[in-house]
Amino acid sequence: MSSRRDGKRASVWRWFSLKKLGFFTIISTVALLPGIGCSMTGSETARGPLVGGPCEYKSYPGQAEIVSVTPVDAPAAAGGERYDVKFRFIPDGAVDEPLGKAALQRTHSLLPDREMPPGRAFIGKFDIRPGKRIGCTLKVITRGTCTPILFEFPSLTSGDAAPR
């Protein structure tokens, strides 16, 4: 409490009415709210920890045999004519891991940029056609929580594209 000039006590609350206090509470909450969800910027996320953590893979050399090359529907192939390229992996030796053995039992899609099916230029440049065999390495995860199986195609890399 404080005192007035005449010596009587003056209430501190007369300086802070509920109206003023409510108004300032709302203003400060609104001012601070946008920063709550933006705790890390783009450059800071690059320095943050990896989601999957450090992963280890066992590599199995072999060949990918192209099984089919079919055009993808126009709406699904945004950005030009795309092809669904399916292959099966043929290892040079025995595959030990259960995930690797399961990968041998099915076909896989060839995705040069890891997202989109290959375009006409990619198909022509590397002569992708059914029956063709391409050097390939199957990588099976042995430690960590990253992608369980990966395929590397050293002969199909065209600069920035890395098929899987």
C-alpha positions in Angstrom: 0.0 0.0 0.0 1.1 3.6 -0.5 0.0 6.8 1.2 -1.6 9.8 -0.3 -0.5 13.4 0.3 -2.9 13.8 3.1 -1.4 10.8 4.9 -4.2 8.3 4.3 -3.5 5.0 2.7 -4.2 4.8 -1.0 -5.0 1.5 -2.7 -2.5 0.2 -5.2 -5.4 -1.3 -7.1 -6.6 2.1 -8.2 -3.6 2.2 -10.6 -4.4 -1.3 -11.9 -8.1 -1.8 -12.6 -9.4 -5.2 -13.7 -10.2 -3.6 -17.1 -6.6 -2.5 -17.6 -5.1 -5.7 -16.2 -7.3 -7.8 -18.5 -6.5 -5.7 -21.5 -2.7 -6.0 -20.9 -3.0 -9.7 -20.3 -4.7 -10.2 -23.6 -2.2 -8.0 -25.5 0.8 -9.8 -24.0 -0.7 -13.2 -24.7 -1.4 -12.4 -28.3 2.1 -10.9 -28.7 3.8 -14.0 -27.4 1.6 -16.6 -29.0 3.2 -16.7 -32.5 6.7 -17.5 -31.1 5.5 -20.5 -29.2 5.3 -22.9 -32.2 8.4 -21.6 -33.9 11.1 -22.8 -31.5 13.5 -23.9 -34.3 14.2 -22.2 -37.6 15.4 -23.9 -40.8 19.1 -23.5 -40.0 18.6 -24.7 -36.5 16.8 -27.9 -37.6 19.8 -28.8 -39.8 21.9 -28.8 -36.6 19.3 -30.8 -34.6 19.5 -34.5 -34.0 18.6 -37.0 -36.8 15.2 -38.5 -36.3 16.3 -42.1 -37.2 19.6 -41.8 -35.3 22.8 -43.4 -36.5 21.9 -46.4 -38.6 24.0 -49.3 -39.9 23.4 -51.4 -42.9 24.8 -54.7 -44.3 25.4 -54.5 -48.1 24.6 -57.3 -50.5 25.9 -56.8 -54.1 23.9 -58.2 -57.0 21.8 -57.2 -59.9 18.4 -55.6 -60.4 16.4 -57.2 -63.2 13.8 -54.9 -64.7 10.5 -56.6 -64.7 8.2 -54.0 -66.2 8.1 -50.4 -67.5 4.6 -48.9 -67.7 3.4 -45.3 -68.2 2.0 -43.7 -65.1 -1.5 -42.1 -65.3 -1.3 -38.4 -66.3 -2.8 -36.9 -63.0 -0.4 -38.9 -60.9 2.6 -38.0 -63.0 2.7 -34.2 -62.5 5.6 -32.7 -64.3 5.7 -34.7 -67.5 5.4 -38.3 -68.7 6.6 -40.7 -66.0 7.0 -44.5 -65.9 6.4 -47.1 -63.2 9.6 -49.2 -63.4 9.5 -52.5 -61.3 12.5 -54.6 -60.6 13.5 -57.6 -58.6 16.8 -58.0 -56.8 19.1 -60.9 -57.6 21.9 -61.2 -55.0 25.4 -62.5 -55.8 25.4 -64.5 -52.6 23.3 -65.5 -49.7 21.3 -62.9 -47.8 21.2 -63.4 -44.0 18.7 -60.9 -42.6 15.0 -61.6 -42.6 14.2 -58.2 -44.1 16.7 -58.9 -46.9 15.1 -62.3 -47.6 11.7 -60.7 -47.7 13.0 -58.1 -50.2 14.0 -61.0 -52.5 10.4 -62.2 -52.7 8.8 -59.1 -54.2 9.3 -56.5 -56.8 10.3 -52.9 -56.0 9.8 -49.5 -57.7 12.8 -47.6 -59.2 12.6 -44.0 -58.0 15.5 -42.0 -59.3 14.9 -39.0 -57.0 13.5 -41.1 -54.2 10.0 -39.6 -54.7 8.9 -39.5 -58.4 9.0 -42.3 -61.0 11.5 -41.8 -63.7 10.7 -39.7 -66.8 11.2 -40.4 -70.5 14.7 -38.9 -70.5 15.9 -41.1 -67.7 14.4 -44.2 -69.4 16.1 -43.4 -72.7 19.5 -42.3 -71.2 19.9 -45.6 -69.3 18.1 -47.9 -71.7 15.6 -49.1 -69.1 13.6 -52.0 -70.5 12.1 -55.3 -69.2 14.8 -58.1 -68.9 17.7 -55.7 -68.6 20.0 -56.3 -65.6 21.6 -53.4 -63.8 24.3 -53.5 -61.1 22.8 -52.9 -57.7 23.5 -53.2 -54.0 20.8 -54.2 -51.5 21.4 -52.5 -48.1 19.6 -54.1 -45.1 19.4 -52.3 -41.8 21.2 -53.9 -38.9 21.0 -51.1 -36.3 18.9 -48.0 -35.9 15.4 -46.9 -37.0 16.0 -45.7 -40.5 14.6 -47.1 -43.8 14.8 -50.9 -43.4 16.0 -51.6 -47.0 17.7 -49.4 -49.6 18.9 -50.1 -53.1 21.9 -48.3 -54.6 22.4 -48.2 -58.4 26.0 -46.8 -59.0 25.6 -47.1 -62.8 22.3 -45.1 -62.9 23.5 -42.0 -61.1 23.3 -39.0 -63.3 24.7 -36.3 -61.2 22.0 -35.3 -58.7 19.7 -38.3 -59.1 20.3 -41.2 -56.7 17.9 -44.1 -57.5 16.8 -46.5 -54.8 
